[in-house]
């Protein structure tokens, strides 16, 4: 059984590939992940969107 690893996407990148990598990891369309991220960031009091994105960009490695 192959283990899945989370990487920032090089091929499906808008800013740094975080949403593209999450989409690939969960098997979703990258546009859906980006829309969900924007909606959560704008309309949720508990979701610190920009801070989450910066931390994810620093922690998640770039794919080979």
N, C-alpha and C positions, 0 to 999 in steps of 0.2 A: 504494500500500500504506500503510495507516494504522499508525502506530507506537503500541504500547501504552505507557501511562504508569501508574506506580504511585502511587496516592493512598490516604489513609486514608478509609474509608467513613463517610459521614454517615448513610446509611439503615440500614446493617447494623453498628451499633456497640454494643459492650457496655461498654467502658471508654473507648477513644479511637479505635477503628476500624481498628487496625493489622491484626488478623486478618481482619476483613471486607474490607479493601482488598487484602490478599494473596490471599484467596479469589477475589475478583473478577478480579484480575490473572491468576491461573493457571486460572481457569474451574472452581473447585472449590466445594463447599458450605462455607459459613463454619463450620458446626459441626465438620466434619472438620478444618479448619485449626486451630480452637481446641483440639480434642482432641489433635491431634498436638503442638501447642505445649505443652500441659500435660504430656503424657507425656514429651516431650523435657526439659522443665524439671525434672520430678520424678525421672526415672530415668537421666539422662545426667550423667556426671561432667564432661564437656567442654562442656556447653551452659549458659552463664550466662543463664538465662531472663529474670530481671527486668531485668538490665542491657541485654540485647538489646531488650526491649520498650520501655524508656525511651529508648534511643538511636533506635529506629525511630519512636517517637512524636515525637521532636524533629526528625528528619530528613525523614520522609515528609510531604509537604504534604497538607492537607485538601482533599478534592474540592470542586469548585464547586457 
